Amino acid sequence: MFRFLIGVFTSLLATGIFALPQATSTSFVLIGDSTTANGTTVNSGGWGNGLCGSTLTGNIASVAAGTPCINTAKNGATTGTFVEGGYFSKSLAAIRGEVANGRRTLVTIQFGHNDQKIAPPESMAANMTSMVQQIRAAGGEPVLVTSLCRRNFSANGTVSDTLGPWAADLLAASYPGELPIVANAALSYNISHGIASY
């Protein structure tokens, strides 16, 4: 997990979203499925535990002390059910609250694992486009995050990139060149491929 988080933060730094004036306070709101969500027991949950920290799972926050980091991700969610279940409304309320407190609010959005089971990549991209528009209207700054790869290993030990089309569609179709993107798909694929090589 530590190696992966270093990669995530390297990707975030490369986007330039942390290039802030000293006087600007920052907050984070996380949106996504179980690969982002808080865990409920020790050694459970997604990467959001490592970013925001969790007393429940024993993770230490990676953000600076006092930085608001609100994880609204939901286990099992798709881009559709996250909205339909009212979770996105909670995310928007958190964004508005942080913006009202004068903070630059970075909002990560990561889906794919559950969308893949029910709909083609372009459906997920359309839903995320709507999310991006609403996050901007609330004053937040969206950061698109491609899905972590599935650790499906073939007989010869290579990783099957089953989520590749969803990551590719997001990269190609969702605000190309306009929004910061954290390439978790490629990063996690490379790490998993390295594990498979041992």
Secondary structure, 3 states (H helix, E strand, C coil): CHHHHHHHHHHHHHHCCCCCCCCCCEEEEEEECCCCCECCCCCCECCHHHHHCECCCCECCCCCCCCCEEECCCCCCCHHHHHHCCHHHHHHHHHHHHHHCCCEEEEEEECCCCHHHHCCHHHHHHHHHHHHHHHHHCCCEEEEECCCCCCCECCCCCECCCCHHHHHHHHHHCCCCCCCEECHHHHHHHHHHHHHCC
